[in-house]
Amino acid sequence: MSSVPRLVVAAPSSGSGKTTVATGLMAAFAARGLAVSPHKVGPDYIDPGYHALATGRVGRNLDSYLCGTELIGPLFAHGARGCDVAVVEGVMGLYDGAAGEGELASTAQVAKLLRAPVVLVVDASSQSRSVAALVHGFASWDPEVRVAGVILNKVGSDRHEAMLREALDASGVPVLGALRRAPQVGTPSRHLGLVPVAERRAEAVDAVAAMAAQVRAGCDLDALFALARGAGDLPGVAWDAAGAIRPSAAADHTATTGRAPTADGTAHPSTAPEPAFGMRRVAVAGGPAFTFSYAEHAELLTAAGAEVVVFDPLRDERLPDGTGGLVIGGGFPEVYAPELSANEPLRKAVAELAFAGAPVAAECAGLLYLARELDGQPMCGVIDATARMHERLTLGYRDAVAVGDSVLAAAGTRMRGHEFHRTVVEPGAGPAPAWGVLAPERRVEGFVQHGVHASYLHTHWASEPGVARRFVERCLTS
């Protein structure tokens, strides 16, 4: 049972100011001395970086498409354990979710699963009385979603604010804040959205500070905290990597420890057994070029017996000593292609590790880095393919099945993933593809060779924790 106070920051549509308000609110609460748990609905990797900067805690995603609805509560409780308040930033518009899947993966669905009140951020820049009709529609659309407050964003003047508040008086939804237009809180964007924190640390610190100042000046923090405290208890048990990584944990837990498993069938954190195999060292790519990773991946690798070491392909000329496996997640290698190419010693080290049979898991940016070249710049040459920027955005959820056995999954393993890129790899699949995509269109994609699993699909390993154990079991030992 989790009793952490919580609220969801949502909006009628993208671009309304959710990130500004959510991040500013996190930072403002943290400045009061509160331990703030930051969360983001959906697969987005970039916003959690700003959330982490605001709170000093890891930003975590809540994605009911990638992980399943049953894991939303446990993953939330895991991230929020020991915190004073949790702020959940929504995705797109409040009721927007996976295409053709109804409410699945929407902010509204996550709010219901968390039993959390919703604060609606409304871009009021081009309206006055109409704001009441807009808020009324969102508040009444789904009776199970509790729209408990409104924050007016991009308000033009005191008179404009007065007109907006007067219109909302009869709506039954209180106004909990009004923010003026403030370009200084803006964050730069490019082809895939906001520029990650890792690429603009000093500027990002200033931007988050400006967001916090704006929220403090324009919002009723006491009322927002009281609203969060009214969320009540959330039934269920917190997710735990050590319990999740164990095969047949629910079946053998009692026999091993003499204690019954927890309500979700996992081992108690304090009694989860040590890994059944020796320590392996897994190198995880980080730095400005590789910023996309779910926090649970490293936790699962650690629970499976790995020592996780982060390295920066832009600066480090060698892999960490004793590397027995390599994880290269998402990011922006296309922005840093010349620098990545210039680091020839590391490219050779990656290729040597891969050709030695060590397990290598590469997603999206990792796939580009393993190719022969990216936009004409030599890369690692592990995958017999070339990559280049493309004018078309590829975006969306994917249902997939493992075509054959790999270091991550046995043939037939079903997983859900997400694609988000403006690049193309030619060919799109090798002789042994990584995945067979089942929806929205049928195709094969990615590469499995030696110990390499490389694909455009971003997956969330909490949905299938066995992939982490399988990967670590195949790691080389020094």
BELHUDA-V401281 format. One record per residue. N is the residue number from 0. RES is the residue in three letters. OMEGA is omega in whole degrees, 0 to 359 (* if undefined). Layout:
n=N res=RES omega=OMEGA
n=N res=RES omega=OMEGA
This chain:
n=0 res=MET omega=177
n=1 res=SER omega=179
n=2 res=SER omega=181
n=3 res=VAL omega=175
n=4 res=PRO omega=187
n=5 res=ARG omega=172
n=6 res=LEU omega=181
n=7 res=VAL omega=176
n=8 res=VAL omega=185
n=9 res=ALA omega=181
n=10 res=ALA omega=176
n=11 res=PRO omega=182
n=12 res=SER omega=174
n=13 res=SER omega=179
n=14 res=GLY omega=182
n=15 res=SER omega=180
n=16 res=GLY omega=181
n=17 res=LYS omega=184
n=18 res=THR omega=178
n=19 res=THR omega=183
n=20 res=VAL omega=183
n=21 res=ALA omega=181
n=22 res=THR omega=178
n=23 res=GLY omega=179
n=24 res=LEU omega=176
n=25 res=MET omega=182
n=26 res=ALA omega=180
n=27 res=ALA omega=176
n=28 res=PHE omega=180
n=29 res=ALA omega=179
n=30 res=ALA omega=175
n=31 res=ARG omega=181
n=32 res=GLY omega=180
n=33 res=LEU omega=171
n=34 res=ALA omega=188
n=35 res=VAL omega=177
n=36 res=SER omega=183
n=37 res=PRO omega=181
n=38 res=HIS omega=179
n=39 res=LYS omega=175
n=40 res=VAL omega=175
n=41 res=GLY omega=187
n=42 res=PRO omega=186
n=43 res=ASP omega=178
n=44 res=TYR omega=191
n=45 res=ILE omega=181
n=46 res=ASP omega=179
n=47 res=PRO omega=176
n=48 res=GLY omega=176
n=49 res=TYR omega=177
n=50 res=HIS omega=180
n=51 res=ALA omega=179
n=52 res=LEU omega=182
n=53 res=ALA omega=189
n=54 res=THR omega=187
n=55 res=GLY omega=178
n=56 res=ARG omega=181
n=57 res=VAL omega=174
n=58 res=GLY omega=184
n=59 res=ARG omega=181
n=60 res=ASN omega=174
n=61 res=LEU omega=186
n=62 res=ASP omega=184
n=63 res=SER omega=174
n=64 res=TYR omega=183
n=65 res=LEU omega=189
n=66 res=CYS omega=185
n=67 res=GLY omega=182
n=68 res=THR omega=184
n=69 res=GLU omega=181
n=70 res=LEU omega=184
n=71 res=ILE omega=179
n=72 res=GLY omega=179
n=73 res=PRO omega=179
n=74 res=LEU omega=176
n=75 res=PHE omega=182
n=76 res=ALA omega=176
n=77 res=HIS omega=181
n=78 res=GLY omega=186
n=79 res=ALA omega=183
n=80 res=ARG omega=177
n=81 res=GLY omega=182
n=82 res=CYS omega=179
n=83 res=ASP omega=181
n=84 res=VAL omega=177
n=85 res=ALA omega=176
n=86 res=VAL omega=182
n=87 res=VAL omega=176
n=88 res=GLU omega=180
n=89 res=GLY omega=180
n=90 res=VAL omega=179
n=91 res=MET omega=175
n=92 res=GLY omega=186
n=93 res=LEU omega=185
n=94 res=TYR omega=180
n=95 res=ASP omega=180
n=96 res=GLY omega=179
n=97 res=ALA omega=184
n=98 res=ALA omega=177
n=99 res=GLY omega=184
n=100 res=GLU omega=180
n=101 res=GLY omega=183
n=102 res=GLU omega=184
n=103 res=LEU omega=178
n=104 res=ALA omega=178
n=105 res=SER omega=174
n=106 res=THR omega=180
n=107 res=ALA omega=180
n=108 res=GLN omega=180
n=109 res=VAL omega=178
n=110 res=ALA omega=178
n=111 res=LYS omega=180
n=112 res=LEU omega=180
n=113 res=LEU omega=184
n=114 res=ARG omega=186
n=115 res=ALA omega=174
n=116 res=PRO omega=182
n=117 res=VAL omega=170
n=118 res=VAL omega=185
n=119 res=LEU omega=177
n=120 res=VAL omega=185
n=121 res=VAL omega=172
n=122 res=ASP omega=185
n=123 res=ALA omega=189
n=124 res=SER omega=184
n=125 res=SER omega=181
n=126 res=GLN omega=173
n=127 res=SER omega=182
n=128 res=ARG omega=181
n=129 res=SER omega=180
n=130 res=VAL omega=180
n=131 res=ALA omega=178
n=132 res=ALA omega=179
n=133 res=LEU omega=182
n=134 res=VAL omega=178
n=135 res=HIS omega=180
n=136 res=GLY omega=180
n=137 res=PHE omega=182
n=138 res=ALA omega=185
n=139 res=SER omega=185
n=140 res=TRP omega=180
n=141 res=ASP omega=183
n=142 res=PRO omega=180
n=143 res=GLU omega=177
n=144 res=VAL omega=182
n=145 res=ARG omega=173
n=146 res=VAL omega=192
n=147 res=ALA omega=180
n=148 res=GLY omega=180
n=149 res=VAL omega=168
n=150 res=ILE omega=181
n=151 res=LEU omega=182
n=152 res=ASN omega=178
n=153 res=LYS omega=177
n=154 res=VAL omega=189
n=155 res=GLY omega=186
n=156 res=SER omega=176
n=157 res=ASP omega=179
n=158 res=ARG omega=178
n=159 res=HIS omega=179
n=160 res=GLU omega=180
n=161 res=ALA omega=179
n=162 res=MET omega=180
n=163 res=LEU omega=181
n=164 res=ARG omega=178
n=165 res=GLU omega=180
n=166 res=ALA omega=183
n=167 res=LEU omega=182
n=168 res=ASP omega=185
n=169 res=ALA omega=185
n=170 res=SER omega=183
n=171 res=GLY omega=179
n=172 res=VAL omega=185
n=173 res=PRO omega=173
n=174 res=VAL omega=184
n=175 res=LEU omega=178
n=176 res=GLY omega=176
n=177 res=ALA omega=184
n=178 res=LEU omega=176
n=179 res=ARG omega=174
n=180 res=ARG omega=184
n=181 res=ALA omega=183
n=182 res=PRO omega=183
n=183 res=GLN omega=180
n=184 res=VAL omega=180
n=185 res=GLY omega=176
n=186 res=THR omega=184
n=187 res=PRO omega=180
n=188 res=SER omega=172
n=189 res=ARG omega=195
n=190 res=HIS omega=179
n=191 res=LEU omega=177
n=192 res=GLY omega=183
n=193 res=LEU omega=174
n=194 res=VAL omega=184
n=195 res=PRO omega=179
n=196 res=VAL omega=184
n=197 res=ALA omega=182
n=198 res=GLU omega=183
n=199 res=ARG omega=190
n=200 res=ARG omega=184
n=201 res=ALA omega=180
n=202 res=GLU omega=180
n=203 res=ALA omega=177
n=204 res=VAL omega=179
n=205 res=ASP omega=181
n=206 res=ALA omega=179
n=207 res=VAL omega=177
n=208 res=ALA omega=178
n=209 res=ALA omega=177
n=210 res=MET omega=180
n=211 res=ALA omega=180
n=212 res=ALA omega=181
n=213 res=GLN omega=180
n=214 res=VAL omega=178
n=215 res=ARG omega=183
n=216 res=ALA omega=189
n=217 res=GLY omega=185
n=218 res=CYS omega=177
n=219 res=ASP omega=184
n=220 res=LEU omega=179
n=221 res=ASP omega=180
n=222 res=ALA omega=179
n=223 res=LEU omega=178
n=224 res=PHE omega=177
n=225 res=ALA omega=177
n=226 res=LEU omega=179
n=227 res=ALA omega=181
n=228 res=ARG omega=179
n=229 res=GLY omega=182
n=230 res=ALA omega=179
n=231 res=GLY omega=183
n=232 res=ASP omega=176
n=233 res=LEU omega=182
n=234 res=PRO omega=176
n=235 res=GLY omega=184
n=236 res=VAL omega=180
n=237 res=ALA omega=174
n=238 res=TRP omega=180
n=239 res=ASP omega=184
n=240 res=ALA omega=182
n=241 res=ALA omega=177
n=242 res=GLY omega=183
n=243 res=ALA omega=186
n=244 res=ILE omega=184
n=245 res=ARG omega=173
n=246 res=PRO omega=178
n=247 res=SER omega=184
n=248 res=ALA omega=183
n=249 res=ALA omega=185
n=250 res=ALA omega=188
n=251 res=ASP omega=185
n=252 res=HIS omega=183
n=253 res=THR omega=181
n=254 res=ALA omega=184
n=255 res=THR omega=190
n=256 res=THR omega=185
n=257 res=GLY omega=179
n=258 res=ARG omega=179
n=259 res=ALA omega=176
n=260 res=PRO omega=177
n=261 res=THR omega=186
n=262 res=ALA omega=180
n=263 res=ASP omega=174
n=264 res=GLY omega=181
n=265 res=THR omega=178
n=266 res=ALA omega=172
n=267 res=HIS omega=182
n=268 res=PRO omega=184
n=269 res=SER omega=184
n=270 res=THR omega=179
n=271 res=ALA omega=185
n=272 res=PRO omega=174
n=273 res=GLU omega=177
n=274 res=PRO omega=184
n=275 res=ALA omega=182
n=276 res=PHE omega=186
n=277 res=GLY omega=182
n=278 res=MET omega=172
n=279 res=ARG omega=178
n=280 res=ARG omega=178
n=281 res=VAL omega=176
n=282 res=ALA omega=181
n=283 res=VAL omega=180
n=284 res=ALA omega=178
n=285 res=GLY omega=181
n=286 res=GLY omega=185
n=287 res=PRO omega=184
n=288 res=ALA omega=185
n=289 res=PHE omega=187
n=290 res=THR omega=187
n=291 res=PHE omega=177
n=292 res=SER omega=173
n=293 res=TYR omega=184
n=294 res=ALA omega=183
n=295 res=GLU omega=180
n=296 res=HIS omega=179
n=297 res=ALA omega=179
n=298 res=GLU omega=178
n=299 res=LEU omega=177
n=300 res=LEU omega=179
n=301 res=THR omega=179
n=302 res=ALA omega=180
n=303 res=ALA omega=176
n=304 res=GLY omega=182
n=305 res=ALA omega=166
n=306 res=GLU omega=184
n=307 res=VAL omega=180
n=308 res=VAL omega=181
n=309 res=VAL omega=175
n=310 res=PHE omega=183
n=311 res=ASP omega=181
n=312 res=PRO omega=177
n=313 res=LEU omega=187
n=314 res=ARG omega=185
n=315 res=ASP omega=182
n=316 res=GLU omega=178
n=317 res=ARG omega=174
n=318 res=LEU omega=177
n=319 res=PRO omega=180
n=320 res=ASP omega=177
n=321 res=GLY omega=180
n=322 res=THR omega=178
n=323 res=GLY omega=178
n=324 res=GLY omega=188
n=325 res=LEU omega=175
n=326 res=VAL omega=179
n=327 res=ILE omega=184
n=328 res=GLY omega=184
n=329 res=GLY omega=180
n=330 res=GLY omega=186
n=331 res=PHE omega=177
n=332 res=PRO omega=180
n=333 res=GLU omega=178
n=334 res=VAL omega=185
n=335 res=TYR omega=184
n=336 res=ALA omega=179
n=337 res=PRO omega=180
n=338 res=GLU omega=178
n=339 res=LEU omega=180
n=340 res=SER omega=182
n=341 res=ALA omega=178
n=342 res=ASN omega=184
n=343 res=GLU omega=179
n=344 res=PRO omega=180
n=345 res=LEU omega=178
n=346 res=ARG omega=179
n=347 res=LYS omega=180
n=348 res=ALA omega=178
n=349 res=VAL omega=180
n=350 res=ALA omega=180
n=351 res=GLU omega=179
n=352 res=LEU omega=181
n=353 res=ALA omega=182
n=354 res=PHE omega=175
n=355 res=ALA omega=177
n=356 res=GLY omega=178
n=357 res=ALA omega=178
n=358 res=PRO omega=178
n=359 res=VAL omega=177
n=360 res=ALA omega=184
n=361 res=ALA omega=179
n=362 res=GLU omega=172
n=363 res=CYS omega=179
n=364 res=ALA omega=177
n=365 res=GLY omega=176
n=366 res=LEU omega=180
n=367 res=LEU omega=182
n=368 res=TYR omega=181
n=369 res=LEU omega=182
n=370 res=ALA omega=177
n=371 res=ARG omega=181
n=372 res=GLU omega=177
n=373 res=LEU omega=184
n=374 res=ASP omega=177
n=375 res=GLY omega=179
n=376 res=GLN omega=179
n=377 res=PRO omega=175
n=378 res=MET omega=188
n=379 res=CYS omega=178
n=380 res=GLY omega=178
n=381 res=VAL omega=180
n=382 res=ILE omega=180
n=383 res=ASP omega=182
n=384 res=ALA omega=175
n=385 res=THR omega=182
n=386 res=ALA omega=179
n=387 res=ARG omega=175
n=388 res=MET omega=182
n=389 res=HIS omega=183
n=390 res=GLU omega=185
n=391 res=ARG omega=175
n=392 res=LEU omega=173
n=393 res=THR omega=189
n=394 res=LEU omega=173
n=395 res=GLY omega=176
n=396 res=TYR omega=180
n=397 res=ARG omega=167
n=398 res=ASP omega=186
n=399 res=ALA omega=176
n=400 res=VAL omega=178
n=401 res=ALA omega=183
n=402 res=VAL omega=179
n=403 res=GLY omega=178
n=404 res=ASP omega=177
n=405 res=SER omega=179
n=406 res=VAL omega=180
n=407 res=LEU omega=190
n=408 res=ALA omega=172
n=409 res=ALA omega=178
n=410 res=ALA omega=179
n=411 res=GLY omega=178
n=412 res=THR omega=179
n=413 res=ARG omega=174
n=414 res=MET omega=174
n=415 res=ARG omega=183
n=416 res=GLY omega=180
n=417 res=HIS omega=176
n=418 res=GLU omega=179
n=419 res=PHE omega=183
n=420 res=HIS omega=172
n=421 res=ARG omega=177
n=422 res=THR omega=176
n=423 res=VAL omega=177
n=424 res=VAL omega=181
n=425 res=GLU omega=357
n=426 res=PRO omega=182
n=427 res=GLY omega=180
n=428 res=ALA omega=178
n=429 res=GLY omega=177
n=430 res=PRO omega=173
n=431 res=ALA omega=183
n=432 res=PRO omega=177
n=433 res=ALA omega=185
n=434 res=TRP omega=162
n=435 res=GLY omega=181
n=436 res=VAL omega=184
n=437 res=LEU omega=182
n=438 res=ALA omega=9
n=439 res=PRO omega=175
n=440 res=GLU omega=181
n=441 res=ARG omega=179
n=442 res=ARG omega=171
n=443 res=VAL omega=180
n=444 res=GLU omega=175
n=445 res=GLY omega=189
n=446 res=PHE omega=170
n=447 res=VAL omega=178
n=448 res=GLN omega=186
n=449 res=HIS omega=176
n=450 res=GLY omega=187
n=451 res=VAL omega=169
n=452 res=HIS omega=184
n=453 res=ALA omega=187
n=454 res=SER omega=173
n=455 res=TYR omega=187
n=456 res=LEU omega=168
n=457 res=HIS omega=178
n=458 res=THR omega=178
n=459 res=HIS omega=188
n=460 res=TRP omega=177
n=461 res=ALA omega=179
n=462 res=SER omega=181
n=463 res=GLU omega=188
n=464 res=PRO omega=178
n=465 res=GLY omega=180
n=466 res=VAL omega=179
n=467 res=ALA omega=179
n=468 res=ARG omega=180
n=469 res=ARG omega=181
n=470 res=PHE omega=183
n=471 res=VAL omega=179
n=472 res=GLU omega=182
n=473 res=ARG omega=180
n=474 res=CYS omega=175
n=475 res=LEU omega=174
n=476 res=THR omega=182
n=477 res=SER omega=*
